[in-house]
Amino acid sequence: MQMIRKENLKKAVAFVSVIAIVCVFFSMIIYNGSADSTSEVFAADEGKTIVLRIDTPIMTVNGEEKNIDENGTSPVIISGRTLVPIRAIIEEIGGNVKWNNYTKEVTLSY
């Protein structure tokens, strides 16, 4: 039982850390539109503005279009929640994302 609590605590800390990183580096994240393919998500800090369109595998960074990744990943809306490819956003601002398959943990650094 103690092991389960520690694992849940690790997951909670990881989740809060991800949210904190996004909030620190982006002074503004705005969702614009209804739940369709014309909806956009904006993320901005002092030096970059990133625009992601729902169900579109291309993002715009300071007006320049680029693929989110080589897999065709795109932002989606599921059950009323907007899910964005955080790896692309973090890497675009100069951070790193690492996956530890053994511990099933994601590490974000900037």
C-alpha positions in Angstrom: 0.0 0.0 0.0 2.8 2.4 0.8 4.4 1.8 -2.6 1.1 2.8 -4.3 0.9 6.0 -2.4 4.5 6.9 -3.3 3.8 6.2 -7.0 0.7 8.3 -6.9 2.6 11.1 -5.3 5.3 10.9 -8.0 2.6 11.1 -10.7 1.0 14.1 -8.9 4.3 15.9 -8.6 5.1 15.2 -12.3 1.7 16.5 -13.4 2.1 19.7 -11.3 5.6 20.2 -12.6 4.4 20.0 -16.2 1.7 22.6 -15.5 4.2 24.8 -13.6 6.6 24.7 -16.5 4.0 25.6 -19.1 2.8 28.5 -16.9 6.3 29.8 -16.3 7.2 29.9 -19.9 4.0 31.0 -21.3 2.4 34.1 -20.0 -0.7 33.4 -22.0 -2.4 30.3 -23.4 -5.7 31.1 -25.1 -8.2 28.7 -26.7 -10.1 30.4 -29.5 -13.1 28.8 -31.2 -15.6 26.1 -30.9 -15.0 22.4 -30.8 -14.1 22.1 -34.5 -11.1 22.1 -36.9 -11.1 25.9 -37.1 -10.4 26.1 -33.3 -6.9 27.4 -32.4 -4.7 27.3 -29.3 -2.3 30.1 -28.7 0.8 30.0 -26.5 3.1 33.0 -26.1 6.0 34.2 -24.1 8.3 37.2 -24.5 10.0 35.8 -27.6 7.6 33.4 -29.3 4.1 33.0 -30.3 2.9 29.4 -31.1 -0.4 28.8 -32.8 -1.8 25.2 -33.0 -5.0 24.4 -34.9 -7.2 21.5 -33.7 -6.9 18.4 -35.8 -4.0 20.0 -37.9 -0.4 18.6 -37.7 1.1 22.0 -38.4 1.9 24.7 -35.9 2.8 28.3 -36.6 5.8 29.8 -34.7 6.2 33.5 -35.0 4.3 33.4 -38.3 6.3 30.5 -39.8 4.6 27.2 -40.4 6.3 23.9 -39.4 5.2 20.3 -38.8 4.5 19.5 -35.1 6.4 16.3 -35.5 7.2 13.6 -38.1 4.3 11.4 -36.9 1.5 13.9 -37.8 0.5 14.6 -34.2 -2.1 17.3 -33.9 -4.1 19.0 -31.0 -7.4 17.3 -30.3 -10.5 17.9 -28.2 -11.6 14.9 -26.2 -14.6 15.0 -23.8 -14.5 18.8 -23.8 -10.7 19.0 -23.0 -8.1 20.4 -25.4 -5.0 18.2 -25.6 -1.9 19.7 -27.1 1.4 18.1 -28.0 3.5 19.4 -25.1 6.7 18.0 -26.5 6.5 20.2 -29.5 5.8 23.3 -27.4 8.5 22.6 -24.9 11.1 21.8 -27.6 10.1 24.9 -29.6 11.0 27.2 -26.6 14.4 25.5 -26.2 13.5 22.9 -23.6 14.0 19.1 -23.6 11.6 16.2 -23.1 12.9 12.8 -22.0 11.0 9.5 -21.5 12.2 6.9 -19.1 10.5 3.7 -20.3 11.6 1.7 -17.1 9.9 4.1 -14.7 7.3 5.4 -17.1 8.2 9.0 -16.3 8.5 12.1 -18.5 11.2 14.7 -17.6 10.9 18.2 -18.9 13.8 20.6 -18.6 14.5 24.1 -19.7 
